[in-house]
Amino acid sequence: MAAQFFPHTVGLGAVAFYAMEVTVADVRMSDGAGLEKIGVAPDVLALPSPADLAARRDPVLARAVELAGGSMTPEQAGQLFAAR
């Protein structure tokens, strides 16, 4: 399933922010089967170690970039989404 996020506000002086997420698409395979309540098993299990997390390395993203034909170290990947 794919969903879309819809942010909203209400109010004039004091504004309340809220949002909703609505399913907008359903993934279907070539045989017509869906993925709902079935899921997908990964080809490669990739998990960062506690040491990777502590050092702000992301070997999982680095591996995904490599599989897509790019090049990135776990250290570079860890800096992409680092808190500023």
Secondary structure, 3 states (H helix, E strand, C coil): CEEEEEEEEECCCCCEEEEEEEEEECCECCCCCECCCCCCCCCCCCCCCHHHHHCCCCHHHHHHHHHCCCCCCHHHHHHHCCCC
